[in-house]
Amino acid sequence: LSALPGGGLNRVAAQLRMILRLIQAQTALGMRRQIFFASLGGFDTHDAQLEDHHDLLAELSNAIADFHNATAALNRDEEVTLFTASDFNRTYNSNGKGSDHAWGGHHFVVGGAVRGGHLYGRMPILENGGPDDTGSRGSWIPGISTDEMSATLARWFGVPESSLHMVLPNIHRFDHHNLGFMNL
């Protein structure tokens, strides 16, 4: 996964390589379902944002592409779904060298069971003071909750609709328990 000059792996690729090893050992370990967590920090930039985010997003993109290609090569891509999760975003307008903390980010889901090539939800109107701005310099009001995204993933993972409230106690506050981005 994501070999770098000198033969090393980038930070998130090294984590995904270990996850891939655990997926390969699933049968030997007697595991039916597994959930893994990998993280990549460094997005809390208030300055040098263009350079830092470019490098971070390239690192993430390369690692995820390699991971997905590896699951496909193992014939496991229908069984493996990778998704991003964060309640963090950046403001639309600059603070001079970067931007500040905000709300309403975008996420992606990758895997063989994903109904890809579509945007789910809607893009916000990117206008300071516009209908999707909280009034905080382009901090967008989310159109889809993390609970709705999580409910869709939980349903794919095998959680029945009747049990979603145990996993996501606030799901009753939202209209959509299945956003339609997974083949269930």
C-alpha angles and dihedrals in degrees: 000000000000100000110204126203106288092034097274129131126237116249099265095036089059090054092047091050090057090048090051090053090052091049089052089051094047096110094043089050092049093237121152099181130016135185121198133186127211125174140198118193132187100084093112093096122155093172136021085032098149094055096039096047092046091056094042094049092047090051091049094044094051094046094048094046091050092046093050091047089051093051089049091050088053090049089240101109093106088057098045125070124179121194138171121236129188139131089208130101139150130252118262096236126056129255087211101278103025136336140277136246116296146158137246107056130172126248137191137213123208130190146092093274093052119108091226135187095056138097113230115208118009136287113255121245100258099220127121106241089011126135094277097044118100087213091260103114096284103329100154125220106237115247093200125038124227085239091061092048091046092048091055091050092044091053090052089049090056106264107143119232089246091060100045091097090062092055097035109028093185097050091103088069092065133069100220123064092166119037091187100240095119131065100236 
